[in-house]
């Protein structure tokens, strides 16, 4: 599970400094001033990942399946149905992935009122809103993503929101970040992506974007 740093600077100024100083591309050399910023949602803008994991465990443990937090975070950016398909392959579950996905999402949506923003990342989006185009690129479903963004008060900040329904291939493939850049009418190489998982970071790098690993902004407990 992840816990936000209580002492993390979430002020507007500190968000701006982190943005200016901490993005890099695949080979670690200087990159041009970005024209647009693209944010993952779960675990990047919003502290949802523990709630997602608990919703999964509540759904699958009565069926005789489970997953560790390390396995769960290793599937970061995967659509819910892709995680369900993995579970069906890993355990003898005689269920449809759509049914498992729907059950899990219902349990997660009951927890929406508990979701808090990841304030240092949200501060960056707040600072840059209106200064350059912003997008969200998430492996989540649109209705869930929009509900999360509404809960943390930033749904109307973004010029584009790209979700799992909008692309045929998902993280770590580059499609979702490429589609977000296309909707912003920007070359991918002039965008910076903010991500919290290895598959998400790989997806953005494959799209040719500079990346910020937001895990440097918060701490996480050891994987179980």
N, C-alpha and C positions, 0 to 999 in steps of 0.2 A: 504494500500500500504506500501511497505517497502522501506526504504532509507538506503543506506550504511553509516556507520559512517565515516565521513570525517577524523577523527583522528585515525581510526583503524590501528594498526601496520600491514603493509603488507610486511615488509621486510622479507628476507629469515630467519633471525635469530628469529624474533618474531613468525613466523609460526612454527618453530621447537619447541620453548618453549611451545606454546599452545598445540601442539601435545603431547609433553611429559607429560604435567601437567594436562590435562583436559579430558581424556577419562575415562569412568567408565562403569561398567556393571550394570545389572538390580538391584542388591542389594547394589551397591555402595562400593564393596570391591576391593582390589587391583587385577589387572589382569596381566597375563604374558605379557612380551614384545611382541607386535603384529608382526606377520610375513607379513601381507598384509593389505593394506588400500583400502576401497571401498567407493566411493563417489556417492551420488546422483548428478544429473546434475542441473535441474531447481531449482533455489533458493539456491543451495549449491555451485556449481562451477560458475554458471552464474546467473546474476541478471535478470532473465527472467519472474518472476512471475507477475509483473505488466503488462507486455506486453501480457502475456497469458490471464489475466483477461480482459484487454481491447479488445483483439481479440474475447473473448467469448461474451462480451456485445455487440460489434458491430454486431455479428452474430445473437444473440438471441433477442435483444430488438425489432428489426423490426417485429419479429414473436409474440410479446406479452409476452415474458418471460424475466426474469432477475435473477440475483443472487447477494448477498452481498459479500463483500470481506471476511467476516467471513465464509460464506458458501464455497466460493472458496478455501480458505486456509485449511478448514476442509477436503477437498477432495484432498489434496496434495498427489501426488504419484499415483493418479488414472489415467489410460489411458484415452485418449480423448473420446473414444467411451463409456466408463463407465460413464463419466460425462454427455455425451449426453443422455444416457439412463435415468439417474437421472432427467435431465431436461424434457424429454418426459413424465416421470411419474409425475413430479411436476406440469407441465403445460399442457394444452390441445394442444399439438403440434402434428399435423398429418404429421410427417416427419420421415424419416429413420435415425437412429443414425449415420450411415455411412455418409449420406449426410451432416448432421449437423457437424460432425467431420471434414470432408474434407473442408467445408466452413470455419470453425474456423481455421484450420491449415494453409490454404492459407492466411488468414488475418495475422496470426502470422508470417509466413515466410516473409511477406513484411516488417516486422519490424526487421528482423535479423540483419541488419546493425547497429541497435541502441543498440544491446545487449553488455553489459560490463561484465567483470569478477567480481566475488566477491573476491577481491584481498587477504584478509587474508587466505581464504581457498585455493585459487590457489597457494599461497606461500607454503602451506604445501605440496601440490602435487608436486610442482617444487622441493622442498627440498628432498623429498623422492623418486623421480623418479630415477631409477637405483640403489637405495639402498634396496628397497623391492618391491614386486609386487603391482601394482595398478590396480583397476578396477572401472568402472562406473556401477551403477545399477539404472536404471531410468524407470519410468512408461511411458515415452514418446516413440514415434515412432523412429525407428532407423534413418531414413533419417533426421528427425528434430534434434535428439540428436547429430548426427555427424555434422550437419550444425552449431549447437550452439558451439560445441567444436572447430570446425574449426574457427569460428568467434573469439573466445577468445584465440586461439593460442595453444591449448593443445591436439588436436585430436590424435597425435601420442605418447602421454605420457603413454597410458594405455595398459596393457597386455590383458584386456578383457573389452568389452562393452556389457552389458546385457540390453535389451530393452523390451517393453511390448510384442512384438511378440514372445519372447523367452520363456515365461512361461505361464501356464494356469491360475494361480491365481496371483493377484496383491496386492500391499501394501494395508492394513496392514498384509496380509499373508506373510510368510517368504520366499516364493519361489524365488524371484528375487535375494535376498542376498545369499541364499543357492547356486543358480546357479552361481553367480559371484565367490563365494569361490571355487566351483567345478572347474570352468574354470581356476582359479589360482592354482589349485591343492593344496589347503590349507584347513585345518580344520576350519570351521566357528568360533570356539571358539578362534582362534588365529588371527582373523581379527578385525579391528576397522572400523566402519561405520560412515560416516559423512552425516548428514541429517538436513533438515530444517522444517519438518512438523511432527505433531504427528503420522499420519499413517505410515510415513517412519521410524520414530524412533521405533515404535511398531514392524514394520516388521523386522528390524535389531535385536531387542531384541529377538523376537520369533525365529530368526535364531541362537541365542546363542552368538551374537557378542557384544562386548563393543561398546558404541556409543558416538559420539560427537554431541551435538545439536549446530549447527552453528549459530542459532539465537542469541547466546550470543556474536557473533562477529559483529552483526549489529542491528540497531534499527528498529522498525516498528511503523507506525502510528496506532492510535486506530482503531479497526474494525468498519465498518459502518453497 
